[in-house]
Amino acid sequence: MTNQQPSRRRFLAGLGAAGTAALLSGCVTSGSSGKSSSGGAVTLQSNLSAPQAKAAMEDLVAAYGKKGTGEVSLNTVAAETFRTQLPTYLTSANPPDVYTWYPGSVADAYARKNLLLDLGEVWSSPELRGYSKALNSLCTATSGKKVFVPTTYYWWGMFYRKSNFAKWGVREPKTWDDFLDLCDKLKSKGITPIGLGAGGNTAWVASAWFDYLNIRVNGARYHRELLAGTHRFDDPEVRRVFDRWQEILPYFDPDGTAVAFQDASTSMLNGRSAMMLIGTFFADAAPKDALGDIDFFRFPVIDPKVPLAEEAPTDGYFAGARTGRRDEVIELMRFLGTAEAQEIYIKGSSGTVLPCHPDAKDAGTPLVVKGRKHIEEAAEITQFFNRDSSDALQPTADNALTRFIAEPTSIGSVLTTWQRDAEKIWNA
C-alpha cells in the first residue's frame, strides 16, 4: 500500500474551496448534556451491505474488540432499507448508537432536529487533530459543534472492464463527441453501450447523470446553487442539460430503470453492457479476481471553458443524540477516526476508497492511483445530488429523471413538475 500525503491534502483543501463543506445548521445535542452511559456494547448500524464492505466492517469491529476498550454490536442493513429507515432509527425510543452515513447537507437535516450527538471530544483528541480544515468544516455545525467523523472518500467515473474494451477494439474517449462515437461503435457491434441501474430501490443512480451533465454544461457553482434553490429546475440552463442527455439516451440499456445498480454492475462485469457511470462502491460486490481488470475514464468534457469538476463523496459516522452509551460511543468514534481503523477497512474491502486520515495508507493499486489523480486534477469537487442538497430532495430527482428516461419528449412537463415538487421541500 502507498501513501501520498501532499496529494490528499490538496484534494481535501479543494473540497473546502469547492463549497462542499456545507456547515450544519441548527442546534445539536451537546455531549455534556447527553444521557449518562449505561454500559454494554455499542450498536453500530451499518448500510455497508455489499459482501466485501460488510466483511471489512466485521474486521473493523473485531479489531476494536481486541483492544479491550469496549465492545461493538454490528447490525448490517440493506443499503436502501437503511436509507428509508434512518429517520426512524434516530427518533426511536431505543435507537442504535452509531451510524454509517454522510456529512454535509444530509447530516444537516438531522442536526437541525437535535438528533445528532456532539462529537467535540472526539475531534479534540490526538487521533483527529491532523484532519484538514475542509474536513473540519464538513463535519461542523454552525454552532461550532462537531457531529461527524469522516473516514473515507471515493470517486465516480465511467467504469468498464479493460479486457472487454480490448476485445471490442475500443478505447477511452476524451471528448463528448468521442463518447458518442464510442457508443455508436459499440451499438453497431450489438453491445449495449451504457448500463444504468436506476430500477428497484436504486433510482438515485440516475442522479449521477444529472449531476455530471450539469457540472459539465453549467459548472459546479451553478449546480450547487440549483440544489440549494437559488435557481429553478425549469430554467433554460437546466433544459440544456437534458438536451445533452437526449443525445446519449439512445445508447442506454432499455432496462435501465427496471434493474437495480447491483444487477447493472453485474451486466457490465459480464460484458452484457460496456460501461456504467457509478461510484467505486460497486466494486465491493465484484469478484476479487475481476478487480484488476476494472478501469474507468473521466465523464467526458462537454464545454472546455467550464472548470473541471468531479464527484468525490465523503463517508463516515455520526451518533444518535438519544444514545444511552455516550462514553462508549465517544471511545469508538476516536478509534474510527484513526489511520489504523481506516487501513483495516480498506484492506478488508475492495480497496477502492481513499482514507481521510492524513497518515493512513491507501491500497496503492493502479486503479486507486488513477482515481486519486482523477480527483486531484479537478478544479472543483461535488459530492452527489442528495449530499449536496438533502435526502428529502432526492425523491424529487428520482421521479423526474426516471420519468424523463421513459418520456424524453415530455421534458417541459418533467421540469415543471420537478420544480413544483422541489419547492415543497425547500419551503417545508
C-alpha positions as CSV (number, residue, x, y, z in Angstrom):
1,M,0.0,0.0,0.0
2,T,1.2,3.6,-0.7
3,N,0.6,6.9,0.9
4,Q,0.7,10.2,-0.9
5,Q,0.2,12.8,1.8
6,P,0.6,16.1,-0.1
7,S,-1.9,14.9,-2.8
8,R,-4.5,14.0,-0.2
9,R,-4.2,17.4,1.4
10,R,-4.6,19.2,-1.9
11,F,-7.8,17.2,-2.6
12,L,-9.2,17.9,0.9
13,A,-8.3,21.6,0.6
14,G,-10.1,21.6,-2.8
15,L,-13.1,20.1,-1.1
16,G,-13.4,23.1,1.1
17,A,-12.7,25.6,-1.7
18,A,-15.4,23.9,-3.8
19,G,-18.0,24.8,-1.3
20,T,-19.0,21.2,-0.5
21,A,-18.0,21.8,3.1
22,A,-21.6,22.8,3.9
23,L,-21.9,23.9,7.5
24,L,-24.5,22.0,9.5
25,S,-27.2,24.4,10.8
26,G,-29.3,24.4,13.9
27,C,-28.7,23.1,17.4
28,V,-27.1,19.8,18.1
29,T,-27.5,17.9,21.4
30,S,-24.4,18.6,23.5
31,G,-22.2,15.8,24.5
32,S,-22.1,17.1,28.1
33,S,-25.9,17.1,28.3
34,G,-26.4,13.7,26.7
35,K,-27.7,10.6,28.6
36,S,-25.3,9.0,31.1
37,S,-23.7,5.8,29.8
38,S,-25.5,2.6,30.7
39,G,-22.6,0.4,29.6
40,G,-22.7,-2.6,27.3
41,A,-21.9,-3.0,23.6
42,V,-22.3,0.0,21.3
43,T,-24.7,-0.7,18.5
44,L,-23.3,0.2,15.1
45,Q,-25.9,0.4,12.4
46,S,-24.3,-0.1,9.0
47,N,-25.6,0.3,5.5
48,L,-22.4,-1.3,4.1
49,S,-24.1,-4.5,3.0
50,A,-22.1,-5.4,-0.1
51,P,-20.1,-8.6,0.6
52,Q,-16.6,-7.1,0.8
53,A,-17.7,-3.9,2.6
54,K,-19.6,-6.0,5.2
55,A,-16.6,-8.2,5.7
56,A,-14.4,-5.2,6.2
57,M,-16.8,-3.8,8.8
58,E,-16.7,-7.1,10.6
59,D,-12.8,-6.9,10.6
60,L,-13.0,-3.4,12.0
61,V,-15.4,-4.3,14.8
62,A,-13.2,-7.4,15.7
63,A,-10.1,-5.2,15.8
64,Y,-11.8,-2.8,18.1
65,G,-12.9,-5.6,20.4
66,K,-9.3,-6.9,20.7
67,K,-8.2,-3.5,22.1
68,G,-10.3,-4.2,25.2
69,T,-11.6,-0.7,25.5
70,G,-15.2,-1.6,24.5
71,E,-17.4,-3.9,22.5
72,V,-19.5,-3.2,19.4
73,S,-22.6,-5.0,18.1
74,L,-22.6,-4.6,14.3
75,N,-26.0,-4.6,12.7
76,T,-25.8,-4.6,8.9
77,V,-28.9,-3.4,7.0
78,A,-29.5,-3.4,3.2
79,A,-28.5,0.0,1.9
80,E,-31.9,1.1,0.6
81,T,-33.7,-0.1,3.7
82,F,-31.2,1.8,5.8
83,R,-31.8,5.0,3.8
84,T,-35.6,4.9,4.3
85,Q,-35.4,3.8,8.0
86,L,-32.7,6.2,9.2
87,P,-35.1,8.9,10.5
88,T,-37.0,6.2,12.4
89,Y,-33.7,4.8,13.8
90,L,-32.7,8.2,15.1
91,T,-36.1,9.0,16.7
92,S,-36.9,5.6,18.2
93,A,-37.2,5.1,22.0
94,N,-34.3,2.6,21.9
95,P,-32.2,3.7,19.0
96,P,-28.9,2.3,17.7
97,D,-25.9,4.3,18.9
98,V,-23.7,4.9,15.9
99,Y,-24.5,5.0,12.2
100,T,-22.6,4.9,8.9
101,W,-23.7,7.8,6.8
102,Y,-22.8,11.1,5.2
103,P,-21.6,14.6,6.4
104,G,-22.6,17.9,5.0
105,S,-26.1,18.7,3.9
106,V,-27.5,15.3,4.6
107,A,-26.4,15.4,8.2
108,D,-27.8,19.0,8.3
109,A,-31.4,17.8,8.3
110,Y,-30.8,15.6,11.4
111,A,-28.7,18.2,13.2
112,R,-31.5,20.7,12.9
113,K,-33.8,18.3,14.6
114,N,-31.4,17.8,17.5
115,L,-30.9,14.2,16.6
116,L,-27.0,14.1,16.5
117,L,-24.6,13.7,19.3
118,D,-21.9,16.4,19.8
119,L,-18.6,14.8,19.0
120,G,-16.4,17.6,20.2
121,E,-14.4,15.4,22.5
122,V,-13.5,13.1,19.6
123,W,-12.2,16.0,17.4
124,S,-10.1,17.4,20.3
125,S,-8.3,14.0,20.7
126,P,-4.9,13.4,19.0
127,E,-6.4,10.9,16.5
128,L,-8.3,13.7,14.6
129,R,-6.1,16.7,15.1
130,G,-4.3,16.2,11.8
131,Y,-7.5,16.3,9.7
132,S,-7.7,19.0,7.1
133,K,-9.7,22.3,7.6
134,A,-12.0,21.2,4.8
135,L,-13.0,18.0,6.7
136,N,-13.3,20.0,9.9
137,S,-15.8,22.4,8.2
138,L,-17.7,19.5,6.5
139,C,-18.3,17.9,9.9
140,T,-19.1,21.1,11.9
141,A,-22.4,22.7,12.8
142,T,-22.9,26.4,12.6
143,S,-22.9,26.4,16.4
144,G,-19.3,25.1,16.3
145,K,-20.1,21.6,17.4
146,K,-18.7,18.6,15.5
147,V,-21.3,16.0,14.5
148,F,-19.5,13.6,12.2
149,V,-16.3,11.6,11.9
150,P,-15.1,11.2,8.3
151,T,-13.2,8.1,7.3
152,T,-13.1,7.5,3.6
153,Y,-13.9,9.2,0.3
154,Y,-14.2,7.9,-3.3
155,W,-14.8,8.9,-6.8
156,W,-17.4,8.4,-9.6
157,G,-16.5,7.7,-13.2
158,M,-17.4,5.7,-16.3
159,F,-16.3,2.2,-15.3
160,Y,-15.6,-0.7,-17.6
161,R,-13.5,-3.9,-18.0
162,K,-10.2,-3.4,-19.8
163,S,-10.4,-6.9,-21.3
164,N,-13.8,-6.1,-22.8
165,F,-12.7,-2.9,-24.4
166,A,-9.6,-4.7,-25.8
167,K,-11.8,-7.5,-27.2
168,W,-14.2,-5.0,-28.8
169,G,-11.3,-2.9,-30.2
170,V,-12.4,0.4,-28.5
171,R,-10.6,2.8,-26.2
172,E,-11.5,5.5,-23.6
173,P,-13.0,8.7,-25.1
174,K,-11.7,12.2,-24.2
175,T,-14.4,14.5,-25.5
176,W,-18.2,14.3,-25.7
177,D,-18.0,13.7,-29.5
178,D,-15.6,10.8,-28.8
179,F,-18.0,9.4,-26.3
180,L,-20.9,9.5,-28.8
181,D,-18.7,7.8,-31.4
182,L,-17.7,5.1,-28.9
183,C,-21.3,4.4,-28.1
184,D,-22.2,4.2,-31.7
185,K,-19.4,1.8,-32.4
186,L,-20.4,-0.5,-29.5
187,K,-24.1,-0.4,-30.5
188,S,-23.1,-1.4,-34.1
189,K,-21.4,-4.5,-32.6
190,G,-24.6,-5.5,-30.8
191,I,-23.4,-4.4,-27.4
192,T,-25.4,-2.2,-25.0
193,P,-23.1,0.8,-24.6
194,I,-24.3,2.1,-21.2
195,G,-25.8,0.4,-18.2
196,L,-27.8,2.5,-15.7
197,G,-29.3,0.5,-12.7
198,A,-32.0,3.0,-11.7
199,G,-34.6,0.3,-11.1
200,G,-35.7,-1.3,-7.9
201,N,-34.7,0.8,-4.9
202,T,-31.8,2.5,-6.6
203,A,-33.5,5.1,-8.7
204,W,-31.0,7.6,-7.2
205,V,-28.3,6.3,-9.5
206,A,-29.8,8.3,-12.3
207,S,-28.9,11.5,-10.4
208,A,-25.2,10.9,-11.2
209,W,-26.1,11.5,-14.9
210,F,-27.9,14.8,-14.0
211,D,-25.0,15.8,-11.7
212,Y,-22.3,15.2,-14.3
213,L,-24.1,16.7,-17.2
214,N,-25.0,19.8,-15.1
215,I,-21.4,20.3,-13.8
216,R,-20.1,19.8,-17.4
217,V,-22.6,22.2,-19.0
218,N,-23.3,24.8,-16.3
219,G,-20.4,24.3,-13.8
220,A,-20.2,23.2,-10.2
221,R,-21.2,26.5,-8.7
222,Y,-24.4,26.7,-10.7
223,H,-25.1,23.0,-9.7
224,R,-24.8,23.7,-6.0
225,E,-26.9,26.8,-6.2
226,L,-29.6,24.9,-8.1
227,L,-29.7,22.2,-5.5
228,A,-30.0,24.9,-2.8
229,G,-33.0,26.5,-4.5
230,T,-31.2,29.6,-5.9
231,H,-32.1,28.6,-9.4
232,R,-35.1,26.7,-10.8
233,F,-35.3,23.2,-12.3
234,D,-37.3,24.6,-15.2
235,D,-34.7,27.3,-16.1
236,P,-33.2,27.3,-19.6
237,E,-29.8,26.3,-18.2
238,V,-31.3,23.0,-16.9
239,R,-33.1,22.4,-20.2
240,R,-29.7,22.5,-21.9
241,V,-28.6,19.6,-19.6
242,F,-31.4,17.5,-20.9
243,D,-30.7,18.4,-24.5
244,R,-27.3,16.8,-24.0
245,W,-28.8,13.8,-22.2
246,Q,-31.1,13.2,-25.1
247,E,-28.1,12.8,-27.4
248,I,-26.8,9.9,-25.3
249,L,-30.1,8.4,-24.3
250,P,-30.4,6.0,-27.3
251,Y,-27.3,4.2,-26.1
252,F,-28.7,3.4,-22.6
253,D,-29.8,-0.1,-21.6
254,P,-33.5,-0.2,-22.3
255,D,-34.0,-2.0,-19.0
256,G,-32.0,0.8,-17.2
257,T,-35.0,1.8,-15.0
258,A,-36.1,-1.8,-14.4
259,V,-32.9,-3.2,-12.7
260,A,-31.0,-2.1,-9.6
261,F,-27.4,-0.8,-9.9
262,Q,-26.1,-4.1,-8.5
263,D,-27.6,-6.0,-11.4
264,A,-26.5,-3.4,-13.9
265,S,-22.9,-3.7,-12.4
266,T,-23.0,-7.4,-12.9
267,S,-24.1,-6.9,-16.5
268,M,-21.2,-4.6,-17.1
269,L,-18.7,-7.0,-15.5
270,N,-20.1,-9.9,-17.6
271,G,-19.9,-7.9,-20.8
272,R,-23.6,-7.6,-21.5
273,S,-23.2,-3.8,-21.3
274,A,-20.0,-1.9,-21.9
275,M,-19.7,0.7,-19.3
276,M,-21.5,2.4,-16.4
277,L,-21.4,5.7,-14.5
278,I,-21.0,4.6,-10.9
279,G,-19.0,5.1,-7.8
280,T,-16.2,2.8,-6.7
281,F,-18.5,1.2,-4.1
282,F,-19.9,-1.1,-6.8
283,A,-16.6,-3.0,-6.6
284,D,-17.4,-4.2,-3.1
285,A,-19.8,-6.7,-4.7
286,A,-17.4,-7.6,-7.6
287,P,-15.5,-10.9,-7.7
288,K,-12.0,-10.3,-6.3
289,D,-10.4,-11.8,-9.4
290,A,-12.1,-9.1,-11.5
291,L,-10.7,-6.1,-9.6
292,G,-7.5,-5.9,-11.6
293,D,-9.5,-5.8,-14.8
294,I,-11.7,-2.9,-13.8
295,D,-10.8,0.6,-15.1
296,F,-12.6,3.9,-15.6
297,F,-12.5,7.1,-17.6
298,R,-13.5,10.7,-16.7
299,F,-17.0,11.7,-17.6
300,P,-16.3,13.5,-20.9
301,V,-15.8,17.2,-21.0
302,I,-18.6,19.0,-22.9
303,D,-17.5,22.6,-22.7
304,P,-13.7,23.2,-22.1
305,K,-14.5,26.6,-20.8
306,V,-16.4,25.2,-17.8
307,P,-14.0,24.5,-14.9
308,L,-13.4,20.7,-14.5
309,A,-15.4,19.3,-11.6
310,E,-15.7,15.7,-10.3
311,E,-17.9,13.9,-7.8
312,A,-16.0,12.6,-4.8
313,P,-18.2,11.9,-1.8
314,T,-17.0,11.5,1.8
315,D,-18.3,8.8,4.1
316,G,-18.0,8.1,7.8
317,Y,-20.1,8.0,11.0
318,F,-22.4,10.0,13.2
319,A,-24.0,9.1,16.5
320,G,-27.6,9.5,17.7
321,A,-28.3,12.1,20.4
322,R,-30.5,9.6,22.2
323,T,-27.8,7.1,22.8
324,G,-27.6,5.7,26.3
325,R,-23.9,4.9,25.9
326,R,-22.3,8.3,25.3
327,D,-18.9,7.5,26.8
328,E,-18.6,4.2,24.9
329,V,-19.7,6.0,21.7
330,I,-17.0,8.6,22.1
331,E,-14.4,5.9,22.6
332,L,-15.5,4.1,19.5
333,M,-15.5,7.2,17.4
334,R,-12.0,8.0,18.4
335,F,-10.9,4.6,17.1
336,L,-12.8,5.0,13.8
337,G,-11.0,8.3,13.2
338,T,-7.6,6.7,13.4
339,A,-5.3,5.7,10.5
340,E,-5.3,2.2,11.9
341,A,-9.0,1.8,11.6
342,Q,-9.2,3.2,8.1
343,E,-6.4,0.9,6.9
344,I,-8.2,-2.1,8.4
345,Y,-11.4,-1.2,6.5
346,I,-9.5,-0.6,3.2
347,K,-7.6,-3.9,3.5
348,G,-10.8,-5.9,4.1
349,S,-12.9,-4.2,1.4
350,S,-12.3,-4.0,-2.3
351,G,-9.7,-1.3,-1.5
352,T,-11.2,1.2,-3.9
353,V,-11.7,4.0,-1.4
354,L,-9.2,6.6,-0.1
355,P,-8.7,7.3,3.6
356,C,-9.4,10.6,5.2
357,H,-6.8,10.3,7.9
358,P,-3.6,12.1,6.7
359,D,-1.4,9.3,7.8
360,A,-3.4,6.4,6.6
361,K,-2.3,4.4,3.5
362,D,-4.5,3.5,0.6
363,A,-4.4,0.2,-1.3
364,G,-1.9,1.5,-3.8
365,T,-3.4,-0.4,-6.8
366,P,-3.3,1.1,-10.3
367,L,-7.0,1.8,-10.1
368,V,-6.6,3.7,-6.8
369,V,-3.6,5.6,-8.1
370,K,-5.5,6.6,-11.2
371,G,-8.6,7.5,-9.0
372,R,-6.5,9.8,-6.8
373,K,-5.0,11.6,-9.8
374,H,-8.5,11.9,-11.2
375,I,-9.7,13.7,-8.1
376,E,-6.6,15.9,-7.8
377,E,-6.9,17.2,-11.4
378,A,-10.4,18.6,-10.7
379,A,-10.8,22.3,-10.2
380,E,-13.9,21.7,-8.1
381,I,-15.4,18.8,-6.1
382,T,-19.1,18.0,-5.7
383,Q,-20.5,15.1,-3.7
384,F,-23.7,13.7,-5.0
385,F,-27.3,15.0,-5.6
386,N,-28.6,14.3,-2.1
387,R,-25.4,15.0,-0.3
388,D,-25.2,18.5,-1.9
389,S,-28.9,19.1,-1.2
390,S,-30.7,16.7,1.2
391,D,-32.2,13.2,1.5
392,A,-35.6,14.9,1.3
393,L,-34.9,16.4,-2.2
394,Q,-33.6,13.1,-3.6
395,P,-37.0,11.6,-4.3
396,T,-37.9,14.6,-6.5
397,A,-34.9,13.8,-8.6
398,D,-35.8,10.1,-8.7
399,N,-39.3,10.8,-10.0
400,A,-38.2,13.5,-12.5
401,L,-35.2,11.6,-14.0
402,T,-36.9,8.2,-14.4
403,R,-39.8,9.9,-16.0
404,F,-37.5,11.7,-18.4
405,I,-35.8,8.5,-19.4
406,A,-39.2,6.9,-20.1
407,E,-40.7,10.0,-21.7
408,P,-37.8,12.1,-23.2
409,T,-40.2,14.2,-25.3
410,S,-42.1,15.4,-22.2
411,I,-39.1,17.3,-20.8
412,G,-41.0,20.5,-20.3
413,S,-43.6,18.9,-18.2
414,V,-41.0,16.9,-16.3
415,L,-39.0,20.0,-15.3
416,T,-42.1,22.0,-14.4
417,T,-43.2,19.1,-12.1
418,W,-39.7,18.8,-10.6
419,Q,-39.6,22.5,-9.7
420,R,-43.0,22.3,-8.1
421,D,-42.0,19.2,-6.0
422,A,-38.7,20.8,-5.0
423,E,-40.4,23.9,-3.8
424,K,-42.4,21.8,-1.4
425,I,-39.2,20.5,0.1
426,W,-37.4,23.9,0.2
427,N,-40.5,25.6,1.8
428,A,-41.2,22.9,4.3
